Amino acid sequence: MSRRAALAIVAALAGACGGRAPAPAAPGPVLDAAWPALDGGEVRLSELRGQIVVLHLFTTWSAAADLENDALAAADARPDVTVIGLALDPDGYTVVAPWRRGADVHFLIALADDATRAGAGPLGRIAQIPTTIVLDRSGRITARAERQLAPAELDAAIARAR
């Protein structure tokens, strides 16, 4: 059995494949945050204004989060969308860099700081992994889903952000 098939079974057994649409968020303040980029430098939300930003909060050990990589890569291929995988693993680079190579992920990966992991950052409490947050072109949250998303749900959330 392939790794992908095994992950799909695990996610299905865990009930991670909900059919609900991501919850639309009431327009709030413009988010500004910065995290270290896995490849060096910094990922800063303020530098991505004008783009739709998909923040995918994950851990390297989450099967449900791993299953979303193809849909995230497809979204990131759109010219007006930037996907940022925000790794919540406390060991950061040590575990995320090898995971990225093995998972063959090419969208931006940033490393969450202690405040973000603790729910004290601008993203608030992170109740479940994965969590996907979609920001409109001005940097405001337009959708937040604290569960695995089906590709069509991610597409719908991006369309709402436009």
Phi, psi and omega in degrees: 000136180289159178300319181297317179295319178297318179296322179296320179294314179301315181296318180295317179295328180279355180075025185280347185263071179286155180258006181282149175285151177301142182292123175293141180259143174294139181305131181233198180290160175291129179278138170224123179207160177218141178223154175297136177277143180301325183271009182104156182080209186218145173258115183241122182301323182298335179280354181253012178302142184096344177254153166277130183247129174251113175265120180247104180273124188212170167234156183292340182266000183275113178297320181297318179295321180299325182291343182272355187301321181294316179295322178294319178296320178295319177296318181294337179286345178287141185294338183253012182236136172239125177260133175237117171276121181253102184284125181264002181299127180297333180277358173051232188307322184305321181256332185285320180300310178295324177301315182299316179299314182293325181276351180056049181264133183242354176283169181301139174235129176241159182251119181295145175270175181301320181297317179296313179299326181278355181081013182263358180273186183293345179275351180074195182293135177254103188276336185208152175247130357280159169235133178240129180237130180249128178252140175284181184298339179268355178096016179263143179291127176247343177204148176214125178233123180257065181181175176290140178254142169284152181307321181294326178292320177296316178301318180295320179295321178293318179299320178296327181288339180287000000 
